[in-house]
Amino acid sequence: MWFTGYSGIYGRADPATGKVEVRKAPKGAGPYGMTGTPGGDVWYASLAGDHIARIDTASGEATVVDPPRKGVGPRRIWSDSKGVLWVSFWNAGAIGRYDPATKAWATYPLPQSKSGAYSIYVDDRDRVWATDWAANAVQRFDPKTETYTTFPSDKKNANVRQMLGRPGEAWGGESGTDRLVVIRD
């Protein structure tokens, strides 16, 4: 099991032995969200460090990948079914797409906000869900059409920090309203 610590660490814990290995992050403070890919790679996003990183699961070493421009603040990261990475850019109000095979980035600005892309989740149909704090909404991005669909909260200051889902449903925890929200489609 892999983990991050915002103070500038990442590591792994072996549930079978109880052994915990902790490493210092290459750029200090900021490791935040994590994802595993279908191919078994492990990645994390670093908000304060302004990068994403691939962890070599054998050696434990992290290799930094800089975002498409400085200062975007990668907050969360999620893999799609092909191992392409989707990243929420907190400071830029956008989501980023990083393809490890081609080492290429693409950026998709949120339709309503210049900052505040907090959480990200990729569903079973490879659609990308991102929380948009400034718009008080969840945005669904369709990579095939490169379009967004907006799902505004019916409560003020929803502040969805994390998303997850299952087929036909996207779930978010609204920390500002102390409730769970589900979007069915």
C-alpha positions in Angstrom: 0.0 0.0 0.0 1.4 3.4 -1.1 0.8 6.7 0.7 1.7 10.4 0.6 2.3 12.9 3.3 1.8 16.6 2.5 4.8 17.5 4.6 7.1 16.1 1.9 7.0 12.3 2.2 5.7 9.3 0.4 6.0 5.6 1.2 4.6 2.2 1.4 3.3 -0.1 4.0 3.2 -3.9 3.8 0.0 -5.1 5.5 1.4 -8.7 5.7 4.5 -7.7 7.7 3.6 -4.3 9.1 6.8 -2.8 7.7 6.5 0.8 6.7 9.0 2.5 4.4 9.0 6.3 4.3 10.9 8.5 1.7 11.5 12.2 1.3 9.7 13.6 -1.7 12.1 14.9 -4.4 10.8 18.5 -4.2 9.8 18.6 -0.6 6.3 19.5 0.7 3.3 18.8 -1.4 2.6 15.1 -2.2 -1.1 14.8 -2.1 -3.2 12.6 -4.4 -2.2 9.1 -5.6 -3.3 6.7 -8.3 -2.4 3.3 -9.6 -2.5 2.5 -13.3 -3.8 -0.7 -15.0 -0.2 -1.6 -15.8 0.8 -1.4 -12.1 2.5 2.0 -12.0 2.0 4.2 -9.0 1.9 8.0 -9.4 1.3 10.9 -7.0 0.4 14.6 -7.5 2.3 17.3 -5.5 0.3 20.5 -4.9 3.1 22.6 -3.2 5.8 20.9 -5.2 4.0 21.7 -8.5 4.6 18.3 -10.2 3.5 14.7 -10.6 5.8 11.8 -9.9 6.0 8.1 -10.9 7.2 5.8 -8.1 9.3 2.9 -9.1 7.6 0.2 -7.2 10.8 -2.0 -7.0 13.2 0.7 -5.8 10.8 3.2 -4.3 12.4 6.1 -6.1 10.2 8.8 -7.4 10.7 10.4 -10.8 9.3 14.0 -11.2 7.3 15.0 -14.2 6.8 18.8 -14.4 3.4 20.1 -15.5 2.8 21.8 -18.8 3.4 25.2 -17.2 4.7 26.3 -13.8 2.3 27.2 -10.9 -0.7 25.0 -11.9 -0.7 23.1 -8.5 -1.5 19.5 -9.3 -3.8 18.4 -6.4 -5.2 15.0 -7.3 -4.4 12.4 -10.0 -6.3 9.5 -11.5 -5.6 6.9 -14.2 -8.0 6.0 -16.9 -8.3 2.5 -18.3 -5.4 2.9 -20.7 -2.9 4.3 -18.1 -3.3 7.9 -19.2 -3.2 10.2 -16.2 -5.7 12.9 -15.4 -4.7 15.7 -12.9 -6.7 18.5 -11.2 -4.8 21.8 -11.5 -5.9 23.7 -8.4 -4.2 27.0 -9.2 -5.1 27.0 -12.9 -8.8 26.0 -12.9 -8.2 23.2 -15.3 -7.6 19.5 -15.7 -4.5 18.1 -17.2 -4.0 14.9 -19.2 -0.6 13.3 -19.2 0.2 10.3 -21.4 3.3 8.5 -19.9 3.8 6.7 -23.2 4.3 9.8 -25.3 5.3 12.1 -22.4 2.8 14.7 -23.7 0.5 17.0 -21.7 -2.9 18.5 -22.7 -4.8 21.0 -20.6 -8.6 21.6 -20.5 -9.7 24.7 -18.7 -12.8 24.4 -16.5 -15.8 26.1 -18.2 -16.6 28.5 -15.4 -13.5 29.0 -13.1 -9.9 30.2 -13.3 -8.9 28.3 -10.1 -10.2 25.6 -7.8 -10.1 22.3 -9.6 -9.8 20.1 -6.4 -10.7 16.5 -6.9 -10.6 14.3 -9.9 -12.0 10.8 -10.7 -12.2 8.8 -13.9 -15.2 6.6 -14.3 -15.7 3.2 -15.9 -16.4 4.8 -19.3 -13.1 6.9 -19.1 -15.1 10.1 -18.5 -13.3 12.5 -16.1 -15.0 14.1 -13.2 -13.5 17.2 -11.5 -14.7 19.3 -8.6 -14.9 23.0 -9.3 -14.8 24.9 -6.0 -15.3 28.4 -7.5 -18.4 27.3 -9.4 -19.6 25.1 -6.5 -20.1 22.3 -9.0 -18.9 19.0 -10.2 -17.7 19.0 -13.8 -17.8 15.9 -16.1 -15.4 16.1 -19.0 -15.8 13.8 -22.0 -12.4 13.2 -23.6 -13.9 12.0 -26.8 -15.8 15.3 -27.5 -13.6 17.5 -25.2 -16.7 19.0 -23.6 -17.9 19.6 -20.1 -21.2 18.9 -18.4 -21.8 20.9 -15.2 -23.6 19.6 -12.1 -24.0 22.5 -9.6 -24.6 21.7 -6.0 -27.9 22.7 -4.5 -26.2 23.9 -1.3 -23.7 26.8 -0.9 -20.0 26.0 -0.4 -20.2 22.3 -1.1 -16.4 21.9 -1.3 -16.1 18.4 -2.7 -12.7 17.2 -1.7 -12.8 13.6 -3.0 -14.7 11.7 -5.6 -15.2 8.0 -6.4 -17.8 6.0 -8.2 -19.2 2.8 -9.6 -20.8 2.1 -12.9 -23.4 4.8 -13.6 -22.7 6.8 -10.5 -20.2 9.4 -9.4 -19.9 10.1 -5.7 -18.4 13.1 -3.9 -17.9 14.1 -0.2 -19.1 17.7 0.3 -17.0 18.8 3.2 -18.7 22.2 3.3 -22.2 20.7 3.8 -21.3 17.5 5.7 -23.0 15.2 3.2 -22.4 12.8 0.3 -23.6 13.6 -3.2 -24.3 11.2 -6.0 -24.7 11.9 -9.7 -26.4 9.1 -11.6 -26.3 8.9 -15.4 
